[in-house]
Amino acid sequence: MNPRFRIPSGVPLAALAVAVLSACGAGSGLGDSDPAPPVSVQPRPEPLWSAWSGSSPSAPGEDPTSRQPPPEPLAGLGPLGPGGLAEADVRELLRADTRLRTLADRPMVKKPGRPGIRPPVRTDLTGDGRPEMLVAVDVESGRSVLVVYYEKRGKVYPVLFTAGRRLAVETLGTDLLVRSPCAEGGEQAVRFHWDGTRMSTVSDVKSYGNGGEDDKGDKGDDGGKSGKGAEGGADGTGGTDGSGHPGSPGARP
């Protein structure tokens, strides 16, 4: 025993133990009457198509290198009903989208394993209290296309367009997390956030399970890349305005 630490004679061991524990607890700076500090609850990923979540633990994407013009509204789309996007017909949206009109007549699918249109998901990504519509289409090549439609003043804007293999899509608070396997064997996760104009890229992370180093992509200025047809990488324009862009890894569905 350390000679500097002596048990006073006549002091019960139980009382000494209580004294020691009380001293350790006092290190927190909280007295008996002090309230505990509030605990900040962090958002956790919530899958939007849970049946597809297990098939792809990560996602596609590319780092935008230049700022793009704002997305254009879908041309040729009739006026929305009083319910807005919440009651819009998914096939009408796809037919009005020049990139995806060739996929509009695909069958609706309720589980992975078949090509077709997944059940549309409506969730608020912009924080304005109104849900956006998320549409994902799986094609025969094993690739998937995801687009986010946003309504403003009766017009519908595609504010995100991305494509990749076996997309798993989740919400992280009001952000969107898209995951897919990388071509080189790793996994890629791209996080998008509403910037007032489009869903822009805020992080792009590649991970490797066999001892490889993580490759963290640069933060995107915006998601502003647009593609032609049903092609393109992770981008925030969600529209084909004819500008074109380099595709993300395997951007062709």
C-alpha angles and dihedrals in degrees: 000000000000106000090220091062110065128169108233113239115256095023111124114235091232092057090048091053091052090051092051094049091048090052091052091049092050089065090077091069093235121122126206091270098039115109118237115252115259117264115233111224111215120211117254126210112272114197115230095195099031094179090061096043096085094050095064122027095189145023153240131250147127133227109251111232101189137033114255130206117265116281116268122234118254109271120221095024114135122233115289120244124247089276092060118200091345088073100029120127110247093213092054090053092050093048090052092050108085092209097052107029091104088060096048095096096051114122121264112252128198099192138028122268099068130071115246146088116315117223106278116251123215117202136146109253098157098055094235093118094250122104123242119216119243117198125187125185124192116205134199095262090066093254127122135208123211126192131176118210121203127191124218125169092341095310126108121225126190100225099174134030125175138155135194146128119301097344118210111196126198139168120234103192101305092334125097122231118198119190132188140151116270121237091242093056103267130101129255128206121189122190121204129195131189108251097182094269108042143346100279129195113258099168138010115188130179120196132188124204098203101069096285121142121258114252111210115196123221119266110264122237086219139333088255107144122117130196139203122246113339091332135103144092130258106311141153103223094074088193137096103229094163095256093108125201141209110276125241118245103311095350094168108096 
